[in-house]
Amino acid sequence: MKLIRFGEPGEEKPGLQLEDGTRVEIPPSFGDYDESFFGGDGLEQLKEWSSSIAIAAPEIDPETRLGPPSCRPSKIICVGLNYSDHAEESGMDAPSEPVLFFKATTAYQGPNDPLVIPEGSVKTDWEVELGVVIGKCAKRVSREYALAHVAGYVLHNDYSEREWQLEKQGQWVKGKSADTFAPCGPWIATTDEIKDPGKLRLWLKINGELKQDGHTKNLIFDVPTIVSYISQFMTLLPGDIISTGTPAGVGFGFKPPQFLKPGDVAELGIDGLGTQQQVAEAEE
């Protein structure tokens, strides 16, 4: 299934995108795509409903805004330097174990909402990433059973303010967490849609020019390893998002570096997870 949410910011309702691209509402009895939905039997019940009568459900106007495809998660955990080519362009050694940082959940937004470049930012950058949505509470799970705790996958653009991330004291989180810096969607694809998260192409363009063109087969630490590893240090709750890292081609890796300015257009996609587009604008 492809889980979507639609409507104005703060007023989103849950829906599905069907195989033919039609978007439909789901009955209110399912509730929203939140911790309770993912952690309970929401996915199983929705799959049963969708296989029988979803085609007769009320259609959503194709022009309707798509919001973030789940309710705001308890946390967004990111993995840094998880492609060797990105580590190389960053001037850093490939890590011997996953590098973790958090992204504030207030950065979470819809896939095509504008990117707001924060006041004072001079180095706002892009990062196309595969996101993993947790479906079952995970605490110290083994790599062998890690994928049993995954509900699905989502496209994420991990925007970063490089000066705040790398040139100021402290952790990376402050360069990762500005409002609008975590667009996700257009949908969450459940695990039956994505058979192998290690076989996905991911790409990003700026103003029509291809900047990133990578493949998840090149992850240093694959999805089962990441889920298992993170769960050794914290409890992963249903609906939490893990962002798995970005391939080479980010702005600060170019010589000279390239950073976003108002009016720039970012387009990105991952096999099976759709595409996004954000237009950059200055913070008012």
N, C-alpha and C positions, 0 to 999 in steps of 0.2 A: 504494500500500500504506500501511497504518497500522502503524507499528512500535511495539511496546510492550515493557516489561519488567515482570515480576511477581515477587512473593515478598517475604520479609522484608528489611529494610534490610541491605545487604551480601551478600545471598544471591539477588539477582534473577537471573532467567533471561529470555532474549529470547523474544518471541512476536509474533503478528500479531492485529490486530482485523479481522475480515472484514466484508464489506459489510452483512451482516445483524446485526452487532453481536457475533457470537460471537467469543470470544477463544481462540486456539489456540497451542500450543507449536510451536516450530520444531525441526528436528533438531539435535542437538549439533554436528554437523559444520559448521554455519554459524559457530560461535563466537558471541561476544557482539557487540553493536553498539558497536564501538570504532573507533579510528583505522584499524586494519588492515581491518576490514569495510568501512567507507565508502570508504577509499582504494583498495581492490582491486576485485574484481568481485562483492563480496558482494550488493549490491543487485540486480544483473542475475541472479545465480543464484537469489536468493530470489524474485524476480518469476517466474522460470520455474517454480520449485517451487510457488509459491502459485497459479499459474494452472492447475495440473494436479491436485495432491493435497492442498492445504491443507485442503480441506473434510473430509478423512478424518483429520486430525491430532488428537491428544489435546486435548480442550477444557479450558479453564482455568475453575475455579469463579468465577462472577461476583463473589463476595464477596472474592476474593483481592486483596490490596493491589497497586496499581500503583506501581511505582517510577519513578524518572526514566527516560525512554524511550531513553536511550543511556548508555554508560559515562561516567564523569566525563571531560569534555573537557579538552584541554590548556589552553584558555582560554575565558573568557566575555567578549566585548568588547561594550560597550554604547554606544549613541548617545544623547546628551543633547539635549534641547530640539529634537526633530525634528518636532514639530507646532507650528505658529505659535500656536495657542490655548493650548498648554501653556507656551510661552515667555512669552506675555503674562501668564498667571496667575502665573508665577514672577517677574514683574517684570524680565525680561531681554529683550534684543533677539533676534530670530530670527537664528541664526548664518549667516555667509556660507560656511562649510564645516562638515562634520560635527564635532561635539564628541564626543570619545572618552574613555571611562574603562573600567577593568576591574572585574570582580566576581570575588571569590575563588571558585574552583571548589568549595571546601568548603561553600559556600552551596547547592549543587545538591542538589535532593531531589525526591521524588515529588509529583504534582499535588494530592494530597489529604492529605498529611502536615500535622501542625499547624505553624502559625507560632509560633515561640518568640520572644517579645519579650525582647531581651537585658536583663540586669541593668543598671540605670542609664539605660535608654532612656525618654525621655518624648515622643519625636516619631517613632514608627514609622509609616510611610506606605505606601501601595499604589501600584502602577503596572501596568496591563495592557499587555502588549507582544507584538508579533509577533517570534518568534525565527527566525533563519535558520541552518540546519545545513549546514556545509560538507561537500562530498562529494569534492572533488578539490583537491589542494594548490594554493594560489593565491598567486602572488607577482607583483606588478606587472601584474595583468591589466587589460585594457581594460574599459570599461563594456559594450561590445558583446558581449563574451564572458563577462561575469561570471556570468550565470545558469547557464552550463555547469559552473560550479564548485560549484553548490548541490545538495545531496542532498534537502533537504526543509525543512519549516517546522514550528514548534512554538509552542504557547502558553506564555508566560512571565509570571510576576508578579514584577516587579522591585521587591521590598520595599526601603525606604530608611529609614534613621534620619536625619531631617533635621537635628537638632542636630549630629550627628557629621559629616554631609556638608557642611553649609553654614556652621556657626558655629565650627568648629574649624579650626586651621591645616592647610594641606596639601591633598591631592587628595580627590576625592569617594569614592575606593575604600573608605575606612574606614566611611563611612555606608551602604555597599551590600553588605557582605560578611559580615555575621553569619551564623552557621549558620541554615539554613532560609530564607534571604532570596532563594533562586532556585528556587522550585518550577517544574518544567517538565512538560509533558504535558497530557493523558493519553497522547498518541501523537505521533510524528513522522510527518507526512503527506508522502510523497514528491512530487516535483514534478509527476508525472502526476495527482495528486489536486488540487493547487492550481495551476490554469493561469495565474493572474495574481495575484501577491501584492499588487498595488495595488488589488484589488477586494474587500477583506475588511472586514466590520464587526467591531469589537472593543468589549467592554463589561465593566463591573465593578460589582458591588453590594456594599454593606456592610450587613449585617443586613437584607437584603431591599430596601434603598433604592438605586436606580440612582445611581451617582456618575459613572461614565465611560461615554460613548456616542460612539465615534469611528469613523473609517473610514480605512483605509490609503491611500485616494486623496489624503488630506490630508497625507501625509508630505512634509516639506520636501525631503528627500533620499530617493529611492526605493531599492528593494533593489539593483538593478544598480549604482547610483551608490555606495552604501555599501560593497558588496563590493569594487568596484574601488578606491575611495578607501583603505580600510583596508589592502588588499594592497600599496599603495605604501609602507607604513611597517613592515610585518611580514609574515611568511609565515603564511598561514592554513592550518592542518592539517585533514585530514579529521576530522569530528566536532566541530570548534570551533563555538561558538554565537555568533552576532551578534544582540544584542537591539536592535531598531530604534527604540525610543523610545515615549513614551506620549502620548495625547491629554489634553486638559484634564479636570479633575475629581479631581485628586489632593488628599489631605487638606490639605496646607499651602496650597493655593490658595483654600480657603474663608475667609470672614471671619465669625467667627473661625475659625482653622484647626481641623481635625478630625484626631485621631490615634487609632491603634488601642489598645485596652485588652484585657486578658484576657476571654475570652468572646465577643468580636466574631467575626462570621463573614464572610469574604470569598468571594464567588462571582464567577467571571469566565469569559469565553469569546471565541472568535474563530470566524468562519464556517469550517467545514471542519476545525477543529482541536480541537473538543470543548470541554469545560468543566472547571473546577477548583473545589474548595472547601477553604479552610483555616480552621480554628478557632484563634483566637489564645490563647496561654497564656503565663503568666509563666515566665521561666527559673528553674529550681529551684536 
